[in-house]
Amino acid sequence: MKGVIVLCLKELVQKNYGEDKWLDALRISSIEKEPAILPISDVDDALVLKVVDSLLKVLGISMTQLGDAFGDYWVNVYSQRMYSIYYKESDNAKDFLMKMDDVHYTMTKKMKDAHPPRFDYEWKDDKTMIMHYKSRRGLIDIMVGLVKAVGKYYNEPLKVEKLGGDKVSIVFP
Ligand code: HEM
């Protein structure tokens, strides 16, 4: 997984839960020395998932809660620093989400070892979309949190619901 995601997770934990919580999670993941991570570095997926698991224990929260916290921090804080152009290019949550497959594919195309998630879009009626999540990482709760946060960014009351491990139902207002 690209370092940018790990760096965002680390900043979220340090700022919203406390510096010591990140270190506690590394310790119980048996990571003695944190490797230097750059946004474009590739961090072993298994290691990231291990730290995520440790964070749930250290913070005493569920994966749903971590997904919501991460989604909000990525969309409304972290990615605004370097990727705000993508948000400004869309006027509403629907247009932004419809671009996400292309954005993930295009922006990681030139990054070595990137395996971005891909998305398919299925419309049930003119307000209800099923967003299919295709990734071997199984981070559907992060996906749900990110979609909710996009609704918050565009000030739209989206109804977001997880449908198993690989799809999310989104009802637009
Ligand atoms: C402008 C906003 C966004 C940018 C620039 C962006 C970019 C990225 C990048 C670079 C990665 C790492 C990919 C890799 O390691 O190969 C990633 C991961 C991810 N992105 Fe985004 N992303 C954005 C918004 C979103 C949104 C709104 C969603 C959900 C609809 C989303 C879903 C995910 C998920 C679930 C992952 C974790 C990796 C996985 O599950 O395989 N992203 N994103």
Residues whose N, C-alpha, C, O or C-beta is under 5 A from the ligand:
A	BS01	HEM	M1 K2 S79 Y83 Y86 A114 H115 P116 P117 S135 R137 L139 I142 M143 L146 V147
